[in-house]
């Protein structure tokens, strides 16, 4: 299971030069698989990803915006994009600052579908 998820993450990063790193996190904040660079605190990233996705879903529901599609954070050194991957997972990616976001979103949605079949 872990190897299959890592393969999906590696394929995601290689398919888009704009995706610098990615991870699959459980909705309760545990790291399942990642290809993050050494030095990033995976446990912290997992907890923040799950919390942000949950907050986004609640906000979308409370403000009557429908089902949440993604959480997007733009920073001066790049972007963070989170998508639900099935009912129990979150796909989190780190992108370059000038990423072609339409392609990133498309690749992430495909990967999230594959991930949801595995977890």
C-alpha positions in Angstrom: 0.0 0.0 0.0 2.7 2.4 1.0 4.8 1.6 -2.0 1.8 2.1 -4.4 1.2 5.5 -2.8 4.8 6.5 -3.1 4.8 5.5 -6.8 1.8 7.8 -7.4 3.5 10.7 -5.6 6.7 10.1 -7.6 4.7 10.0 -10.8 2.9 13.2 -9.9 6.2 15.0 -9.2 7.7 13.8 -12.5 4.7 14.5 -14.6 4.7 18.2 -13.5 8.0 20.0 -13.1 6.0 22.6 -11.0 5.3 20.1 -8.2 8.3 20.1 -5.9 7.0 17.7 -3.3 3.8 15.9 -2.3 2.3 13.7 0.4 -0.8 11.6 1.3 -2.1 12.4 4.7 -5.0 10.8 6.6 -7.9 13.0 7.5 -7.0 12.6 11.2 -3.5 14.1 10.5 -1.2 11.1 10.1 1.4 10.9 7.4 0.7 7.9 5.1 3.3 8.5 2.3 5.4 11.4 1.1 8.3 12.5 -1.2 9.1 15.6 0.9 12.7 16.7 1.1 14.7 15.9 4.1 14.3 18.6 6.8 10.5 19.1 6.6 8.7 17.9 9.7 6.3 15.3 8.2 4.2 15.0 11.3 3.6 18.7 11.5 2.8 18.9 7.7 0.4 16.0 8.1 -1.4 17.6 11.1 -1.6 21.0 9.4 -2.9 19.5 6.1 -5.7 17.6 7.8 -6.7 20.6 9.9 -6.7 23.0 6.9 -8.8 20.7 4.8 -11.3 20.1 7.6 -11.5 23.9 8.2 -11.9 24.5 4.4 -14.8 22.0 4.3 -16.5 23.5 7.3 -16.1 27.0 5.9 -17.4 26.1 2.5 -20.4 24.4 4.1 -21.1 27.2 6.6 -20.9 29.9 3.9 -23.0 27.8 1.5 -20.4 27.5 -1.2 -21.0 23.8 -1.8 -18.5 21.0 -1.5 -14.9 22.0 -1.1 -12.8 21.4 -4.1 -9.4 22.4 -2.9 -7.4 24.5 -0.3 -4.9 26.8 -1.9 -2.2 28.8 -0.1 0.0 31.2 -2.1 3.4 32.2 -0.6 6.2 34.2 -2.0 8.4 31.0 -2.4 5.6 28.8 -3.8 2.2 27.4 -3.3 0.6 24.7 -1.2 -2.4 22.9 -2.7 -4.6 20.3 -0.8 -7.3 18.1 -2.2 -9.4 15.4 -0.6 -8.3 11.9 -1.8 -11.3 9.8 -1.0 -13.1 10.0 2.3 -10.0 9.3 4.4 -7.1 11.0 2.7 -5.6 14.4 1.8 -3.2 15.0 -1.1 -0.9 17.9 -0.3 1.5 19.3 -2.8 4.2 22.0 -2.8 4.6 23.9 -6.0 7.0 26.4 -7.5 6.0 30.1 -7.2 5.2 30.4 -11.0 3.5 27.0 -11.3 1.0 26.5 -14.1 -1.8 25.9 -11.7 -4.3 24.5 -14.1 -2.0 21.6 -15.0 -1.1 21.1 -11.3 -4.8 20.9 -10.4 -5.5 18.4 -13.2 -2.6 16.2 -12.3 -3.6 16.3 -8.6 -7.2 15.3 -9.3 -6.0 12.3 -11.3 -3.6 11.3 -8.5 -6.3 11.9 -5.8 -8.6 9.4 -7.7 -5.8 6.8 -7.8 -5.0 7.4 -4.1 -8.7 7.1 -3.1 -8.8 3.6 -4.6 -5.8 2.5 -2.5 -6.6 4.0 0.9 
